Amino acid sequence: MIAGRVLGEKGVNSVFVANIQAILKDHPTHNAGTLAASCGLSRTAIYDIINGRSNSPRLDTAAKIAEVLGVKLADLLE
């Protein structure tokens, strides 16, 4: 499963997390709770991702997050 490994690779996940945190910080209308609701995920799942406790979020989860934040998935990974 290449997609799962990509998000789980060391460094890629930390970039993904940092980019989500930056977007949430820059957009006060977005927070972990609203992001979770908009993505159809639990708040715990989103908190685990943005706090780096989820080492390899699934590709479809990452894509949902990107869509809700209004960015391309690739932008969250760079």
mmCIF file of the N, C-alpha and C atoms, coordinates in Angstrom:
data_MODEL
# 
_entry.id   MODEL 
# 
loop_
_atom_site.group_PDB 
_atom_site.id 
_atom_site.type_symbol 
_atom_site.label_atom_id 
_atom_site.label_alt_id 
_atom_site.label_comp_id 
_atom_site.label_asym_id 
_atom_site.label_entity_id 
_atom_site.label_seq_id 
_atom_site.pdbx_PDB_ins_code 
_atom_site.Cartn_x 
_atom_site.Cartn_y 
_atom_site.Cartn_z 
_atom_site.occupancy 
_atom_site.B_iso_or_equiv 
_atom_site.pdbx_formal_charge 
_atom_site.auth_seq_id 
_atom_site.auth_comp_id 
_atom_site.auth_asym_id 
_atom_site.auth_atom_id 
_atom_site.pdbx_PDB_model_num 
ATOM 1   N N  . MET A 1 1  ? 0.847   -1.179 0.000  1.00 0.00 ? 1  MET A N  1 
ATOM 2   C CA . MET A 1 1  ? 0.000   0.000  0.000  1.00 0.00 ? 1  MET A CA 1 
ATOM 3   C C  . MET A 1 1  ? 0.883   1.229  0.000  1.00 0.00 ? 1  MET A C  1 
ATOM 4   N N  . ILE A 1 2  ? 1.181   1.725  -1.153 1.00 0.00 ? 2  ILE A N  1 
ATOM 5   C CA . ILE A 1 2  ? 2.107   2.840  -1.320 1.00 0.00 ? 2  ILE A CA 1 
ATOM 6   C C  . ILE A 1 2  ? 1.584   4.107  -0.661 1.00 0.00 ? 2  ILE A C  1 
ATOM 7   N N  . ALA A 1 3  ? 0.303   4.439  -0.865 1.00 0.00 ? 3  ALA A N  1 
ATOM 8   C CA . ALA A 1 3  ? -0.252  5.679  -0.305 1.00 0.00 ? 3  ALA A CA 1 
ATOM 9   C C  . ALA A 1 3  ? -0.124  5.712  1.208  1.00 0.00 ? 3  ALA A C  1 
ATOM 10  N N  . GLY A 1 4  ? -0.392  4.605  1.865  1.00 0.00 ? 4  GLY A N  1 
ATOM 11  C CA . GLY A 1 4  ? -0.268  4.551  3.320  1.00 0.00 ? 4  GLY A CA 1 
ATOM 12  C C  . GLY A 1 4  ? 1.157   4.759  3.766  1.00 0.00 ? 4  GLY A C  1 
ATOM 13  N N  . ARG A 1 5  ? 2.096   4.203  3.012  1.00 0.00 ? 5  ARG A N  1 
ATOM 14  C CA . ARG A 1 5  ? 3.500   4.369  3.368  1.00 0.00 ? 5  ARG A CA 1 
ATOM 15  C C  . ARG A 1 5  ? 3.949   5.804  3.162  1.00 0.00 ? 5  ARG A C  1 
ATOM 16  N N  . VAL A 1 6  ? 3.463   6.459  2.131  1.00 0.00 ? 6  VAL A N  1 
ATOM 17  C CA . VAL A 1 6  ? 3.884   7.834  1.868  1.00 0.00 ? 6  VAL A CA 1 
ATOM 18  C C  . VAL A 1 6  ? 3.571   8.725  3.057  1.00 0.00 ? 6  VAL A C  1 
ATOM 19  N N  . LEU A 1 7  ? 2.339   8.665  3.577  1.00 0.00 ? 7  LEU A N  1 
ATOM 20  C CA . LEU A 1 7  ? 1.990   9.505  4.714  1.00 0.00 ? 7  LEU A CA 1 
ATOM 21  C C  . LEU A 1 7  ? 2.676   9.054  5.986  1.00 0.00 ? 7  LEU A C  1 
ATOM 22  N N  . GLY A 1 8  ? 3.078   7.789  6.038  1.00 0.00 ? 8  GLY A N  1 
ATOM 23  C CA . GLY A 1 8  ? 3.725   7.279  7.226  1.00 0.00 ? 8  GLY A CA 1 
ATOM 24  C C  . GLY A 1 8  ? 5.232   7.474  7.234  1.00 0.00 ? 8  GLY A C  1 
ATOM 25  N N  . GLU A 1 9  ? 5.804   7.883  6.103  1.00 0.00 ? 9  GLU A N  1 
ATOM 26  C CA . GLU A 1 9  ? 7.247   8.063  6.057  1.00 0.00 ? 9  GLU A CA 1 
ATOM 27  C C  . GLU A 1 9  ? 7.672   9.166  7.015  1.00 0.00 ? 9  GLU A C  1 
ATOM 28  N N  . LYS A 1 10 ? 8.812   8.958  7.624  1.00 0.00 ? 10 LYS A N  1 
ATOM 29  C CA . LYS A 1 10 ? 9.337   9.944  8.559  1.00 0.00 ? 10 LYS A CA 1 
ATOM 30  C C  . LYS A 1 10 ? 9.545   11.263 7.831  1.00 0.00 ? 10 LYS A C  1 
ATOM 31  N N  . GLY A 1 11 ? 9.104   12.320 8.403  1.00 0.00 ? 11 GLY A N  1 
ATOM 32  C CA . GLY A 1 11 ? 9.250   13.635 7.807  1.00 0.00 ? 11 GLY A CA 1 
ATOM 33  C C  . GLY A 1 11 ? 8.012   14.077 7.057  1.00 0.00 ? 11 GLY A C  1 
ATOM 34  N N  . VAL A 1 12 ? 7.431   13.179 6.264  1.00 0.00 ? 12 VAL A N  1 
ATOM 35  C CA . VAL A 1 12 ? 6.233   13.543 5.510  1.00 0.00 ? 12 VAL A CA 1 
ATOM 36  C C  . VAL A 1 12 ? 5.079   13.818 6.460  1.00 0.00 ? 12 VAL A C  1 
ATOM 37  N N  . ASN A 1 13 ? 4.895   12.963 7.448  1.00 0.00 ? 13 ASN A N  1 
ATOM 38  C CA . ASN A 1 13 ? 3.801   13.178 8.394  1.00 0.00 ? 13 ASN A CA 1 
ATOM 39  C C  . ASN A 1 13 ? 4.000   14.460 9.183  1.00 0.00 ? 13 ASN A C  1 
ATOM 40  N N  . SER A 1 14 ? 5.224   14.775 9.561  1.00 0.00 ? 14 SER A N  1 
ATOM 41  C CA . SER A 1 14 ? 5.449   16.004 10.323 1.00 0.00 ? 14 SER A CA 1 
ATOM 42  C C  . SER A 1 14 ? 5.174   17.244 9.469  1.00 0.00 ? 14 SER A C  1 
ATOM 43  N N  . VAL A 1 15 ? 5.460   17.185 8.178  1.00 0.00 ? 15 VAL A N  1 
ATOM 44  C CA . VAL A 1 15 ? 5.147   18.292 7.268  1.00 0.00 ? 15 VAL A CA 1 
ATOM 45  C C  . VAL A 1 15 ? 3.639   18.416 7.133  1.00 0.00 ? 15 VAL A C  1 
ATOM 46  N N  . PHE A 1 16 ? 2.963   17.283 6.973  1.00 0.00 ? 16 PHE A N  1 
ATOM 47  C CA . PHE A 1 16 ? 1.505   17.241 6.869  1.00 0.00 ? 16 PHE A CA 1 
ATOM 48  C C  . PHE A 1 16 ? 0.877   17.887 8.104  1.00 0.00 ? 16 PHE A C  1 
ATOM 49  N N  . VAL A 1 17 ? 1.324   17.496 9.271  1.00 0.00 ? 17 VAL A N  1 
ATOM 50  C CA . VAL A 1 17 ? 0.801   18.024 10.531 1.00 0.00 ? 17 VAL A CA 1 
ATOM 51  C C  . VAL A 1 17 ? 1.085   19.521 10.647 1.00 0.00 ? 17 VAL A C  1 
ATOM 52  N N  . ALA A 1 18 ? 2.295   19.942 10.349 1.00 0.00 ? 18 ALA A N  1 
ATOM 53  C CA . ALA A 1 18 ? 2.660   21.359 10.451 1.00 0.00 ? 18 ALA A CA 1 
ATOM 54  C C  . ALA A 1 18 ? 1.815   22.216 9.515  1.00 0.00 ? 18 ALA A C  1 
ATOM 55  N N  . ASN A 1 19 ? 1.544   21.718 8.317  1.00 0.00 ? 19 ASN A N  1 
ATOM 56  C CA . ASN A 1 19 ? 0.735   22.478 7.368  1.00 0.00 ? 19 ASN A CA 1 
ATOM 57  C C  . ASN A 1 19 ? -0.714  22.589 7.830  1.00 0.00 ? 19 ASN A C  1 
ATOM 58  N N  . ILE A 1 20 ? -1.251  21.528 8.381  1.00 0.00 ? 20 ILE A N  1 
ATOM 59  C CA . ILE A 1 20 ? -2.618  21.595 8.922  1.00 0.00 ? 20 ILE A CA 1 
ATOM 60  C C  . ILE A 1 20 ? -2.665  22.592 10.071 1.00 0.00 ? 20 ILE A C  1 
ATOM 61  N N  . GLN A 1 21 ? -1.698  22.519 10.972 1.00 0.00 ? 21 GLN A N  1 
ATOM 62  C CA . GLN A 1 21 ? -1.664  23.439 12.113 1.00 0.00 ? 21 GLN A CA 1 
ATOM 63  C C  . GLN A 1 21 ? -1.576  24.892 11.651 1.00 0.00 ? 21 GLN A C  1 
ATOM 64  N N  . ALA A 1 22 ? -0.768  25.158 10.624 1.00 0.00 ? 22 ALA A N  1 
ATOM 65  C CA . ALA A 1 22 ? -0.614  26.518 10.115 1.00 0.00 ? 22 ALA A CA 1 
ATOM 66  C C  . ALA A 1 22 ? -1.928  27.037 9.524  1.00 0.00 ? 22 ALA A C  1 
ATOM 67  N N  . ILE A 1 23 ? -2.610  26.184 8.774  1.00 0.00 ? 23 ILE A N  1 
ATOM 68  C CA . ILE A 1 23 ? -3.882  26.597 8.189  1.00 0.00 ? 23 ILE A CA 1 
ATOM 69  C C  . ILE A 1 23 ? -4.905  26.869 9.283  1.00 0.00 ? 23 ILE A C  1 
ATOM 70  N N  . LEU A 1 24 ? -4.978  26.000 10.277 1.00 0.00 ? 24 LEU A N  1 
ATOM 71  C CA . LEU A 1 24 ? -5.920  26.205 11.370 1.00 0.00 ? 24 LEU A CA 1 
ATOM 72  C C  . LEU A 1 24 ? -5.610  27.495 12.124 1.00 0.00 ? 24 LEU A C  1 
ATOM 73  N N  . LYS A 1 25 ? -4.339  27.798 12.295 1.00 0.00 ? 25 LYS A N  1 
ATOM 74  C CA . LYS A 1 25 ? -3.938  29.018 13.008 1.00 0.00 ? 25 LYS A CA 1 
ATOM 75  C C  . LYS A 1 25 ? -4.304  30.267 12.211 1.00 0.00 ? 25 LYS A C  1 
ATOM 76  N N  . ASP A 1 26 ? -4.140  30.188 10.888 1.00 0.00 ? 26 ASP A N  1 
ATOM 77  C CA . ASP A 1 26 ? -4.395  31.349 10.032 1.00 0.00 ? 26 ASP A CA 1 
ATOM 78  C C  . ASP A 1 26 ? -5.876  31.583 9.745  1.00 0.00 ? 26 ASP A C  1 
ATOM 79  N N  . HIS A 1 27 ? -6.702  30.588 9.995  1.00 0.00 ? 27 HIS A N  1 
ATOM 80  C CA . HIS A 1 27 ? -8.130  30.706 9.716  1.00 0.00 ? 27 HIS A CA 1 
ATOM 81  C C  . HIS A 1 27 ? -8.918  30.457 11.004 1.00 0.00 ? 27 HIS A C  1 
ATOM 82  N N  . PRO A 1 28 ? -9.245  31.522 11.710 1.00 0.00 ? 28 PRO A N  1 
ATOM 83  C CA . PRO A 1 28 ? -9.912  31.364 13.004 1.00 0.00 ? 28 PRO A CA 1 
ATOM 84  C C  . PRO A 1 28 ? -11.279 30.670 12.925 1.00 0.00 ? 28 PRO A C  1 
ATOM 85  N N  . THR A 1 29 ? -11.875 30.606 11.728 1.00 0.00 ? 29 THR A N  1 
ATOM 86  C CA . THR A 1 29 ? -13.161 29.920 11.610 1.00 0.00 ? 29 THR A CA 1 
ATOM 87  C C  . THR A 1 29 ? -12.976 28.406 11.617 1.00 0.00 ? 29 THR A C  1 
ATOM 88  N N  . HIS A 1 30 ? -11.748 27.965 11.365 1.00 0.00 ? 30 HIS A N  1 
ATOM 89  C CA . HIS A 1 30 ? -11.434 26.532 11.406 1.00 0.00 ? 30 HIS A CA 1 
ATOM 90  C C  . HIS A 1 30 ? -10.810 26.193 12.749 1.00 0.00 ? 30 HIS A C  1 
ATOM 91  N N  . ASN A 1 31 ? -11.239 25.095 13.334 1.00 0.00 ? 31 ASN A N  1 
ATOM 92  C CA . ASN A 1 31 ? -10.575 24.550 14.511 1.00 0.00 ? 31 ASN A CA 1 
ATOM 93  C C  . ASN A 1 31 ? -10.735 23.039 14.444 1.00 0.00 ? 31 ASN A C  1 
ATOM 94  N N  . ALA A 1 32 ? -10.164 22.346 15.375 1.00 0.00 ? 32 ALA A N  1 
ATOM 95  C CA . ALA A 1 32 ? -10.200 20.881 15.326 1.00 0.00 ? 32 ALA A CA 1 
ATOM 96  C C  . ALA A 1 32 ? -11.631 20.359 15.340 1.00 0.00 ? 32 ALA A C  1 
ATOM 97  N N  . GLY A 1 33 ? -12.489 20.979 16.095 1.00 0.00 ? 33 GLY A N  1 
ATOM 98  C CA . GLY A 1 33 ? -13.875 20.531 16.176 1.00 0.00 ? 33 GLY A CA 1 
ATOM 99  C C  . GLY A 1 33 ? -14.631 20.716 14.870 1.00 0.00 ? 33 GLY A C  1 
ATOM 100 N N  . THR A 1 34 ? -14.504 21.898 14.272 1.00 0.00 ? 34 THR A N  1 
ATOM 101 C CA . THR A 1 34 ? -15.203 22.139 13.005 1.00 0.00 ? 34 THR A CA 1 
ATOM 102 C C  . THR A 1 34 ? -14.595 21.317 11.882 1.00 0.00 ? 34 THR A C  1 
ATOM 103 N N  . LEU A 1 35 ? -13.285 21.134 11.923 1.00 0.00 ? 35 LEU A N  1 
ATOM 104 C CA . LEU A 1 35 ? -12.627 20.304 10.919 1.00 0.00 ? 35 LEU A CA 1 
ATOM 105 C C  . LEU A 1 35 ? -13.121 18.866 11.016 1.00 0.00 ? 35 LEU A C  1 
ATOM 106 N N  . ALA A 1 36 ? -13.214 18.352 12.224 1.00 0.00 ? 36 ALA A N  1 
ATOM 107 C CA . ALA A 1 36 ? -13.691 16.986 12.425 1.00 0.00 ? 36 ALA A CA 1 
ATOM 108 C C  . ALA A 1 36 ? -15.115 16.829 11.900 1.00 0.00 ? 36 ALA A C  1 
ATOM 109 N N  . ALA A 1 37 ? -15.982 17.750 12.256 1.00 0.00 ? 37 ALA A N  1 
ATOM 110 C CA . ALA A 1 37 ? -17.380 17.671 11.822 1.00 0.00 ? 37 ALA A CA 1 
ATOM 111 C C  . ALA A 1 37 ? -17.489 17.747 10.299 1.00 0.00 ? 37 ALA A C  1 
ATOM 112 N N  . SER A 1 38 ? -16.733 18.640 9.695  1.00 0.00 ? 38 SER A N  1 
ATOM 113 C CA . SER A 1 38 ? -16.786 18.806 8.247  1.00 0.00 ? 38 SER A CA 1 
ATOM 114 C C  . SER A 1 38 ? -16.218 17.608 7.500  1.00 0.00 ? 38 SER A C  1 
ATOM 115 N N  . CYS A 1 39 ? -15.260 16.932 8.119  1.00 0.00 ? 39 CYS A N  1 
ATOM 116 C CA . CYS A 1 39 ? -14.633 15.757 7.499  1.00 0.00 ? 39 CYS A CA 1 
ATOM 117 C C  . CYS A 1 39 ? -15.398 14.471 7.788  1.00 0.00 ? 39 CYS A C  1 
ATOM 118 N N  . GLY A 1 40 ? -16.309 14.528 8.741  1.00 0.00 ? 40 GLY A N  1 
ATOM 119 C CA . GLY A 1 40 ? -17.018 13.324 9.137  1.00 0.00 ? 40 GLY A CA 1 
ATOM 120 C C  . GLY A 1 40 ? -16.170 12.414 10.004 1.00 0.00 ? 40 GLY A C  1 
ATOM 121 N N  . LEU A 1 41 ? -15.237 13.015 10.727 1.00 0.00 ? 41 LEU A N  1 
ATOM 122 C CA . LEU A 1 41 ? -14.336 12.268 11.617 1.00 0.00 ? 41 LEU A CA 1 
ATOM 123 C C  . LEU A 1 41 ? -14.607 12.668 13.060 1.00 0.00 ? 41 LEU A C  1 
ATOM 124 N N  . SER A 1 42 ? -14.147 11.853 13.966 1.00 0.00 ? 42 SER A N  1 
ATOM 125 C CA . SER A 1 42 ? -14.296 12.217 15.374 1.00 0.00 ? 42 SER A CA 1 
ATOM 126 C C  . SER A 1 42 ? -13.283 13.310 15.733 1.00 0.00 ? 42 SER A C  1 
ATOM 127 N N  . ARG A 1 43 ? -13.620 14.068 16.755 1.00 0.00 ? 43 ARG A N  1 
ATOM 128 C CA . ARG A 1 43 ? -12.671 15.090 17.228 1.00 0.00 ? 43 ARG A CA 1 
ATOM 129 C C  . ARG A 1 43 ? -11.374 14.438 17.682 1.00 0.00 ? 43 ARG A C  1 
ATOM 130 N N  . THR A 1 44 ? -11.474 13.266 18.295 1.00 0.00 ? 44 THR A N  1 
ATOM 131 C CA . THR A 1 44 ? -10.283 12.558 18.749 1.00 0.00 ? 44 THR A CA 1 
ATOM 132 C C  . THR A 1 44 ? -9.373  12.241 17.573 1.00 0.00 ? 44 THR A C  1 
ATOM 133 N N  . ALA A 1 45 ? -9.951  11.792 16.476 1.00 0.00 ? 45 ALA A N  1 
ATOM 134 C CA . ALA A 1 45 ? -9.137  11.472 15.294 1.00 0.00 ? 45 ALA A CA 1 
ATOM 135 C C  . ALA A 1 45 ? -8.392  12.700 14.787 1.00 0.00 ? 45 ALA A C  1 
ATOM 136 N N  . ILE A 1 46 ? -9.087  13.826 14.704 1.00 0.00 ? 46 ILE A N  1 
ATOM 137 C CA . ILE A 1 46 ? -8.443  15.062 14.239 1.00 0.00 ? 46 ILE A CA 1 
ATOM 138 C C  . ILE A 1 46 ? -7.387  15.522 15.232 1.00 0.00 ? 46 ILE A C  1 
ATOM 139 N N  . TYR A 1 47 ? -7.700  15.496 16.530 1.00 0.00 ? 47 TYR A N  1 
ATOM 140 C CA . TYR A 1 47 ? -6.704  15.893 17.530 1.00 0.00 ? 47 TYR A CA 1 
ATOM 141 C C  . TYR A 1 47 ? -5.465  14.994 17.451 1.00 0.00 ? 47 TYR A C  1 
ATOM 142 N N  . ASP A 1 48 ? -5.670  13.702 17.256 1.00 0.00 ? 48 ASP A N  1 
ATOM 143 C CA . ASP A 1 48 ? -4.525  12.792 17.142 1.00 0.00 ? 48 ASP A CA 1 
ATOM 144 C C  . ASP A 1 48 ? -3.668  13.138 15.928 1.00 0.00 ? 48 ASP A C  1 
ATOM 145 N N  . ILE A 1 49 ? -4.308  13.497 14.828 1.00 0.00 ? 49 ILE A N  1 
ATOM 146 C CA . ILE A 1 49 ? -3.552  13.865 13.624 1.00 0.00 ? 49 ILE A CA 1 
ATOM 147 C C  . ILE A 1 49 ? -2.793  15.163 13.847 1.00 0.00 ? 49 ILE A C  1 
ATOM 148 N N  . ILE A 1 50 ? -3.482  16.208 14.325 1.00 0.00 ? 50 ILE A N  1 
ATOM 149 C CA . ILE A 1 50 ? -2.814  17.514 14.431 1.00 0.00 ? 50 ILE A CA 1 
ATOM 150 C C  . ILE A 1 50 ? -1.831  17.589 15.590 1.00 0.00 ? 50 ILE A C  1 
ATOM 151 N N  . ASN A 1 51 ? -1.894  16.634 16.496 1.00 0.00 ? 51 ASN A N  1 
ATOM 152 C CA . ASN A 1 51 ? -0.908  16.590 17.579 1.00 0.00 ? 51 ASN A CA 1 
ATOM 153 C C  . ASN A 1 51 ? 0.185   15.562 17.318 1.00 0.00 ? 51 ASN A C  1 
ATOM 154 N N  . GLY A 1 52 ? 0.179   14.985 16.115 1.00 0.00 ? 52 GLY A N  1 
ATOM 155 C CA . GLY A 1 52 ? 1.242   14.062 15.727 1.00 0.00 ? 52 GLY A CA 1 
ATOM 156 C C  . GLY A 1 52 ? 1.145   12.682 16.362 1.00 0.00 ? 52 GLY A C  1 
ATOM 157 N N  . ARG A 1 53 ? 0.013   12.351 16.966 1.00 0.00 ? 53 ARG A N  1 
ATOM 158 C CA . ARG A 1 53 ? -0.125  11.033 17.588 1.00 0.00 ? 53 ARG A CA 1 
ATOM 159 C C  . ARG A 1 53 ? -0.546  9.966  16.581 1.00 0.00 ? 53 ARG A C  1 
ATOM 160 N N  . SER A 1 54 ? -1.055  10.406 15.445 1.00 0.00 ? 54 SER A N  1 
ATOM 161 C CA . SER A 1 54 ? -1.419  9.470  14.377 1.00 0.00 ? 54 SER A CA 1 
ATOM 162 C C  . SER A 1 54 ? -0.269  9.465  13.386 1.00 0.00 ? 54 SER A C  1 
ATOM 163 N N  . ASN A 1 55 ? 0.506   8.391  13.378 1.00 0.00 ? 55 ASN A N  1 
ATOM 164 C CA . ASN A 1 55 ? 1.714   8.348  12.567 1.00 0.00 ? 55 ASN A CA 1 
ATOM 165 C C  . ASN A 1 55 ? 1.472   8.215  11.078 1.00 0.00 ? 55 ASN A C  1 
ATOM 166 N N  . SER A 1 56 ? 0.348   7.664  10.696 1.00 0.00 ? 56 SER A N  1 
ATOM 167 C CA . SER A 1 56 ? 0.090   7.490  9.270  1.00 0.00 ? 56 SER A CA 1 
ATOM 168 C C  . SER A 1 56 ? -1.403  7.530  8.975  1.00 0.00 ? 56 SER A C  1 
ATOM 169 N N  . PRO A 1 57 ? -1.950  8.746  8.898  1.00 0.00 ? 57 PRO A N  1 
ATOM 170 C CA . PRO A 1 57 ? -3.362  8.845  8.570  1.00 0.00 ? 57 PRO A CA 1 
ATOM 171 C C  . PRO A 1 57 ? -3.630  8.245  7.187  1.00 0.00 ? 57 PRO A C  1 
ATOM 172 N N  . ARG A 1 58 ? -4.815  7.669  7.019  1.00 0.00 ? 58 ARG A N  1 
ATOM 173 C CA . ARG A 1 58 ? -5.158  7.066  5.735  1.00 0.00 ? 58 ARG A CA 1 
ATOM 174 C C  . ARG A 1 58 ? -5.235  8.144  4.664  1.00 0.00 ? 58 ARG A C  1 
ATOM 175 N N  . LEU A 1 59 ? -4.972  7.742  3.436  1.00 0.00 ? 59 LEU A N  1 
ATOM 176 C CA . LEU A 1 59 ? -4.981  8.683  2.326  1.00 0.00 ? 59 LEU A CA 1 
ATOM 177 C C  . LEU A 1 59 ? -6.343  9.341  2.162  1.00 0.00 ? 59 LEU A C  1 
ATOM 178 N N  . ASP A 1 60 ? -7.419  8.586  2.309  1.00 0.00 ? 60 ASP A N  1 
ATOM 179 C CA . ASP A 1 60 ? -8.745  9.190  2.159  1.00 0.00 ? 60 ASP A CA 1 
ATOM 180 C C  . ASP A 1 60 ? -9.023  10.196 3.271  1.00 0.00 ? 60 ASP A C  1 
ATOM 181 N N  . THR A 1 61 ? -8.498  9.956  4.454  1.00 0.00 ? 61 THR A N  1 
ATOM 182 C CA . THR A 1 61 ? -8.643  10.909 5.559  1.00 0.00 ? 61 THR A CA 1 
ATOM 183 C C  . THR A 1 61 ? -7.873  12.188 5.249  1.00 0.00 ? 61 THR A C  1 
ATOM 184 N N  . ALA A 1 62 ? -6.654  12.044 4.778  1.00 0.00 ? 62 ALA A N  1 
ATOM 185 C CA . ALA A 1 62 ? -5.841  13.209 4.425  1.00 0.00 ? 62 ALA A CA 1 
ATOM 186 C C  . ALA A 1 62 ? -6.508  14.009 3.309  1.00 0.00 ? 62 ALA A C  1 
ATOM 187 N N  . ALA A 1 63 ? -7.097  13.313 2.345  1.00 0.00 ? 63 ALA A N  1 
ATOM 188 C CA . ALA A 1 63 ? -7.785  13.983 1.237  1.00 0.00 ? 63 ALA A CA 1 
ATOM 189 C C  . ALA A 1 63 ? -9.008  14.746 1.733  1.00 0.00 ? 63 ALA A C  1 
ATOM 190 N N  . LYS A 1 64 ? -9.748  14.174 2.674  1.00 0.00 ? 64 LYS A N  1 
ATOM 191 C CA . LYS A 1 64 ? -10.906 14.862 3.252  1.00 0.00 ? 64 LYS A CA 1 
ATOM 192 C C  . LYS A 1 64 ? -10.470 16.138 3.960  1.00 0.00 ? 64 LYS A C  1 
ATOM 193 N N  . ILE A 1 65 ? -9.401  16.037 4.728  1.00 0.00 ? 65 ILE A N  1 
ATOM 194 C CA . ILE A 1 65 ? -8.890  17.200 5.456  1.00 0.00 ? 65 ILE A CA 1 
ATOM 195 C C  . ILE A 1 65 ? -8.505  18.302 4.479  1.00 0.00 ? 65 ILE A C  1 
ATOM 196 N N  . ALA A 1 66 ? -7.774  17.939 3.426  1.00 0.00 ? 66 ALA A N  1 
ATOM 197 C CA . ALA A 1 66 ? -7.360  18.923 2.424  1.00 0.00 ? 66 ALA A CA 1 
ATOM 198 C C  . ALA A 1 66 ? -8.571  19.586 1.777  1.00 0.00 ? 66 ALA A C  1 
ATOM 199 N N  . GLU A 1 67 ? -9.562  18.786 1.427  1.00 0.00 ? 67 GLU A N  1 
ATOM 200 C CA . GLU A 1 67 ? -10.765 19.322 0.781  1.00 0.00 ? 67 GLU A CA 1 
ATOM 201 C C  . GLU A 1 67 ? -11.473 20.326 1.688  1.00 0.00 ? 67 GLU A C  1 
ATOM 202 N N  . VAL A 1 68 ? -11.649 19.969 2.946  1.00 0.00 ? 68 VAL A N  1 
ATOM 203 C CA . VAL A 1 68 ? -12.336 20.853 3.891  1.00 0.00 ? 68 VAL A CA 1 
ATOM 204 C C  . VAL A 1 68 ? -11.540 22.136 4.109  1.00 0.00 ? 68 VAL A C  1 
ATOM 205 N N  . LEU A 1 69 ? -10.218 22.030 4.124  1.00 0.00 ? 69 LEU A N  1 
ATOM 206 C CA . LEU A 1 69 ? -9.383  23.214 4.330  1.00 0.00 ? 69 LEU A CA 1 
ATOM 207 C C  . LEU A 1 69 ? -9.221  24.038 3.058  1.00 0.00 ? 69 LEU A C  1 
ATOM 208 N N  . GLY A 1 70 ? -9.714  23.507 1.935  1.00 0.00 ? 70 GLY A N  1 
ATOM 209 C CA . GLY A 1 70 ? -9.664  24.252 0.679  1.00 0.00 ? 70 GLY A CA 1 
ATOM 210 C C  . GLY A 1 70 ? -8.309  24.270 0.020  1.00 0.00 ? 70 GLY A C  1 
ATOM 211 N N  . VAL A 1 71 ? -7.531  23.215 0.242  1.00 0.00 ? 71 VAL A N  1 
ATOM 212 C CA . VAL A 1 71 ? -6.210  23.112 -0.387 1.00 0.00 ? 71 VAL A CA 1 
ATOM 213 C C  . VAL A 1 71 ? -6.091  21.751 -1.075 1.00 0.00 ? 71 VAL A C  1 
ATOM 214 N N  . LYS A 1 72 ? -5.082  21.632 -1.912 1.00 0.00 ? 72 LYS A N  1 
ATOM 215 C CA . LYS A 1 72 ? -4.798  20.341 -2.539 1.00 0.00 ? 72 LYS A CA 1 
ATOM 216 C C  . LYS A 1 72 ? -4.044  19.470 -1.542 1.00 0.00 ? 72 LYS A C  1 
ATOM 217 N N  . LEU A 1 73 ? -4.257  18.178 -1.629 1.00 0.00 ? 73 LEU A N  1 
ATOM 218 C CA . LEU A 1 73 ? -3.540  17.259 -0.748 1.00 0.00 ? 73 LEU A CA 1 
ATOM 219 C C  . LEU A 1 73 ? -2.037  17.449 -0.891 1.00 0.00 ? 73 LEU A C  1 
ATOM 220 N N  . ALA A 1 74 ? -1.580  17.629 -2.118 1.00 0.00 ? 74 ALA A N  1 
ATOM 221 C CA . ALA A 1 74 ? -0.143  17.813 -2.356 1.00 0.00 ? 74 ALA A CA 1 
ATOM 222 C C  . ALA A 1 74 ? 0.397   19.019 -1.585 1.00 0.00 ? 74 ALA A C  1 
ATOM 223 N N  . ASP A 1 75 ? -0.425  20.060 -1.428 1.00 0.00 ? 75 ASP A N  1 
ATOM 224 C CA . ASP A 1 75 ? 0.007   21.251 -0.694 1.00 0.00 ? 75 ASP A CA 1 
ATOM 225 C C  . ASP A 1 75 ? 0.245   20.933 0.786  1.00 0.00 ? 75 ASP A C  1 
ATOM 226 N N  . LEU A 1 76 ? -0.519  20.002 1.330  1.00 0.00 ? 76 LEU A N  1 
ATOM 227 C CA . LEU A 1 76 ? -0.332  19.633 2.738  1.00 0.00 ? 76 LEU A CA 1 
ATOM 228 C C  . LEU A 1 76 ? 0.916   18.781 2.932  1.00 0.00 ? 76 LEU A C  1 
ATOM 229 N N  . LEU A 1 77 ? 1.401   18.186 1.850  1.00 0.00 ? 77 LEU A N  1 
ATOM 230 C CA . LEU A 1 77 ? 2.541   17.287 1.956  1.00 0.00 ? 77 LEU A CA 1 
ATOM 231 C C  . LEU A 1 77 ? 3.865   17.952 1.607  1.00 0.00 ? 77 LEU A C  1 
ATOM 232 N N  . GLU A 1 78 ? 3.818   19.193 1.165  1.00 0.00 ? 78 GLU A N  1 
ATOM 233 C CA . GLU A 1 78 ? 5.049   19.900 0.759  1.00 0.00 ? 78 GLU A CA 1 
ATOM 234 C C  . GLU A 1 78 ? 5.496   20.860 1.828  1.00 0.00 ? 78 GLU A C  1 
# 
